[in-house]
Amino acid sequence: MDVRPGNPLAPLLDYRPALVGGQGVGRYVRELAGALAALDGVSPRLFAPTRQGARRRAPGGARLFAPRLPSKPLTTFLGATGLGVERVMGGADVVHHTQYRRLPTRRPEVAMIHDLVFLDSDRFVSPRVSRRMSAFVRDAARCCAVLLTPSDAVADEVAARLGVARERVVATPLGVDHTARTAPDPGVARALAAEVERDGPFIFTAARLETRKNLGVILEALERLGADAPRWKIAGIPGEGVEAFEARVAGSAASERVERLGHLPEGALRAHLDACLAFVLVPHDEGFGLAPLEAMAVGCPAISSDVPVVREVCGGGAELVDPGDPAALAAAIGQAMGPRGGGRAAAAHAAQFTWARTAERTLAAYRLALG
């Protein structure tokens, strides 16, 4: 590709997560692609062959390759022949690996590393996943011109633990302005209002149900609150370790207060944030802390983990507790049952995090990789 001044820069993004995931990495890829497409002089290419997923529309002026085909045989073929994924997209200047899988390419590469909680450790993920993801980040550290992270705290950790020069690691904080585009589902909002009037208040969690999210400490906090505990609604799909959590709930004195909601559409998620006492999520570690920041953005009190990344991102707008201290969490939940305060300041802080800013910093990283 010709990247001389005046020609649009053509980054190729692994867009598969955007088609198969609503939150997390899927949210990051979908919003980033749209924000990049809105920039002058950028023409994104989105690589997304997959049998899964219903959303197959390209944001803005992006070029989307999304046939309903299994991606593994296609990427294996492109790698074995030395063609690279850019060949099916009409060329690209730089290839952006958005998940912990590397696409075959002959172009300069950048990779997003969301966190390193898995690195040489099966404490929060299975040994198989730990080995695969650890191998990816080490490979990326060797082969990619630039590594992206969602926060400076993770950037510092990536540089130190992977032995990469810090100037090759670029923090591109995520955005939360998508929350302003999401209206609460009116039917869900009415039902929740009636439910709160009838059954009392609830706290809300939206996350994949997996070991690293540390959901057991929330259950223990509710047990400590006893009869004064609010109800707990959990939205999210099952992940690694969900069986142990479900067994823990089944044997808990607070089990009748816990409601599993499964996957919720975005309008329903917003309605729950508006109706709950507080959004509560206290994972052992985080790469960015998007969920509590989203809650802050709509004026919902947020309780999260007192870890470096969340301190950096939430900037004092959330109540932070030690993720290993259920007594402190119980106290924070009890405090949330009182009058609300500080919502405007938290929302103003969250408003600084826009996807346009994410795209601009990512574009700067692409240019660094090409330079």
Sequence and secondary structure as in RCSB ss.txt:
>XXXX:A:sequence
MDVRPGNPLAPLLDYRPALVGGQGVGRYVRELAGALAALDGVSPRLFAPTRQGARRRAPGGARLFAPRLPSKPLT
TFLGATGLGVERVMGGADVVHHTQYRRLPTRRPEVAMIHDLVFLDSDRFVSPRVSRRMSAFVRDAARCCAVLLTP
SDAVADEVAARLGVARERVVATPLGVDHTARTAPDPGVARALAAEVERDGPFIFTAARLETRKNLGVILEALERL
GADAPRWKIAGIPGEGVEAFEARVAGSAASERVERLGHLPEGALRAHLDACLAFVLVPHDEGFGLAPLEAMAVGC
PAISSDVPVVREVCGGGAELVDPGDPAALAAAIGQAMGPRGGGRAAAAHAAQFTWARTAERTLAAYRLALG
>XXXX:A:secstr
   STTS B EEEE HHHHH SSTHHHHHHHHHHHHHTSTTB  EEE   SS S    STT EEE  SS HHHHH
HHHHHHT  GGGGGT  SEEEE SSS    SS EEEE    TTTT  SSS HHHHHHHHHHHHHHHHH SEEEES
SHHHHHHHHHHHT  GGGEEE     GGGGG    HHHHHHHHHHHHHH  EEEEES BSGGG HHHHHHHHHHH
GGG  EEEEE  B TTHHHHHHHHHT TTGGGEEEEES  HHHHHHHHHHSS EE   S  SS HHHHHHHHTT 
 EEEE SHHHHHHHTTSSEEE TT HHHHHHHHHHHTS    HHHHHHHHTT  HHHHHHHHHHHHHHHH 
